[in-house]
Amino acid sequence: MVRRIDHSQDDIDRLVESLKEARTQANVLLRFKNGREERGAITYQERLGRGRLIDIEREFAMDFEISDLVGIEH
């Protein structure tokens, strides 16, 4: 069972700023609430709060929402 983590507005604002910066990076690490970590390039649409992670080497892509994330490293 996955425990729900509520984000404060400051946490969300910090994640949004990190995602905006990470859009220009070739490789970032996304950390998810469920403990999963995925690495690759991202797209992010702030207006929708959604994005896509793409790992060309593994031929893997997935959609994500900002509410799924706990951290970003780039």
C-alpha positions in Angstrom: 0.0 0.0 0.0 1.3 3.5 -0.9 1.1 6.1 1.8 -0.3 9.4 0.6 2.0 12.4 0.9 0.4 15.8 0.9 2.4 18.6 -0.6 2.4 22.1 0.8 2.1 24.9 -1.7 5.8 25.7 -1.1 6.7 22.0 -2.0 4.7 22.3 -5.2 6.2 25.6 -6.1 9.7 24.1 -5.5 8.9 21.1 -7.7 7.5 23.3 -10.5 10.7 25.4 -10.5 12.8 22.3 -10.6 10.8 20.8 -13.4 11.1 24.0 -15.4 14.9 23.9 -15.0 15.1 20.2 -15.7 13.4 20.6 -19.1 16.7 21.8 -20.5 18.7 18.9 -19.1 19.5 15.8 -21.1 19.2 13.5 -18.0 17.3 14.0 -14.8 16.2 11.7 -12.0 12.5 11.8 -11.0 11.6 10.4 -7.5 8.0 9.3 -7.1 5.8 8.9 -4.0 5.7 5.1 -4.4 9.5 4.9 -4.1 10.1 4.5 -7.8 13.0 6.4 -9.5 13.3 7.0 -13.2 16.0 8.7 -15.2 15.8 10.4 -18.6 14.9 13.7 -20.4 11.6 15.3 -19.6 8.9 17.6 -21.0 6.7 19.5 -18.6 3.5 21.6 -19.1 3.1 23.8 -16.1 -0.4 24.8 -17.1 -1.6 21.1 -16.9 0.8 19.9 -14.1 1.8 17.0 -16.3 4.9 15.9 -18.1 6.6 13.0 -19.9 9.9 11.3 -19.1 11.8 9.7 -22.0 14.8 7.4 -21.7 16.0 6.8 -25.3 18.6 4.2 -24.2 16.0 1.9 -22.7 13.4 2.9 -25.3 11.1 3.8 -22.4 8.6 6.7 -21.9 6.1 7.4 -19.3 3.7 10.2 -18.3 3.7 11.8 -14.9 1.8 14.4 -12.9 3.4 16.7 -10.4 1.3 15.2 -7.7 3.2 11.9 -8.2 6.6 13.4 -7.5 8.5 13.9 -4.3 11.8 15.1 -5.8 13.8 15.9 -8.9 17.6 15.8 -9.3 19.4 17.3 -12.3 
